[in-house]
Amino acid sequence: MTTAITNLLARKEKLLKQLEEAEDADQRSYIQRQLEQVDTALEFLGVPEQTSE
């Protein structure tokens, strides 16, 4: 796994944790947009989508 993919996956994990803890709707919206960007980058790099369950 490349460093870029590793960093993106770590960023996604951190954002998911922040999303769980976010209380403000604007903050959740901001985090969700960032997650979409990370997912797009991972898709571009050919990483299959992972489920967190």
Secondary structure as UniProt FT lines:
FT   HELIX           3..21
FT   HELIX           25..44
FT   TURN            45..46
//
